[in-house]
């Protein structure tokens, strides 16, 4: 089972997933993603995977497609971080205010470190 919640603000649309991204639930996420993508109007799309328990091959493929189309991810736990790290090709990890692991490129991480020193 997979629960998909959508929240919006002025800067982003967030799809929050809870449960297993597997089987027929992959198609449900694709429909939610396509709907959210159509309503972005210049905002970013964030896929919150902190409540996701597992991802099957079809889910992996969809997340890869979403990333290719510009989606950003939040992940929690070593297994989910490994899945997202493989999809995005990024190995750096950052943490948001709720303690969830996000993914950042090396360049943006260096930029954050540099700005923190100034």
Residue pairs with C-beta under 8 A, 6 or more apart in sequence:
1 19
1 20
1 25
2 17
2 18
2 19
2 20
2 21
2 22
2 25
2 28
2 29
3 17
3 18
3 19
3 51
4 15
4 16
4 17
4 28
4 29
4 32
5 15
5 16
5 18
6 13
6 14
6 15
6 16
6 32
6 36
7 13
7 14
7 16
8 14
8 39
8 43
10 43
11 43
11 44
12 43
12 44
12 45
12 46
13 36
13 39
13 40
13 43
13 44
13 45
13 46
14 45
14 46
14 47
14 48
15 29
15 32
15 33
15 36
15 45
15 46
15 47
15 48
16 48
16 50
16 51
17 29
17 47
17 48
17 49
17 51
17 52
18 51
18 52
19 25
19 51
19 52
19 53
20 52
20 53
20 54
20 55
20 56
21 29
21 49
21 52
21 54
21 55
21 56
21 59
21 62
21 63
22 54
22 55
22 56
22 58
22 59
23 56
23 58
25 59
26 56
26 58
26 59
26 62
29 59
29 62
30 62
33 45
33 47
33 62
33 66
33 71
36 45
37 45
37 69
44 70
44 72
45 66
45 70
45 71
45 72
46 71
46 72
46 73
46 74
47 63
47 66
47 71
47 72
47 73
47 74
48 73
48 74
48 100
49 73
49 74
49 75
49 76
49 80
49 84
50 74
50 75
50 76
50 80
50 100
51 76
52 75
52 80
54 79
55 63
55 80
55 83
60 83
60 87
63 71
63 73
63 83
63 84
63 87
64 87
67 73
67 87
67 88
72 102
72 103
73 84
73 87
73 88
73 102
73 103
74 96
74 100
74 101
74 102
75 81
75 83
75 84
75 100
75 101
75 102
75 103
76 100
76 101
77 101
81 93
81 101
84 103
85 91
85 93
85 103
88 103
90 103
90 104
90 105
90 106
91 106
92 103
92 104
92 105
92 106
92 109
93 101
93 102
93 103
93 104
94 101
94 102
94 103
94 104
94 109
94 112
95 101
95 102
96 102
104 112
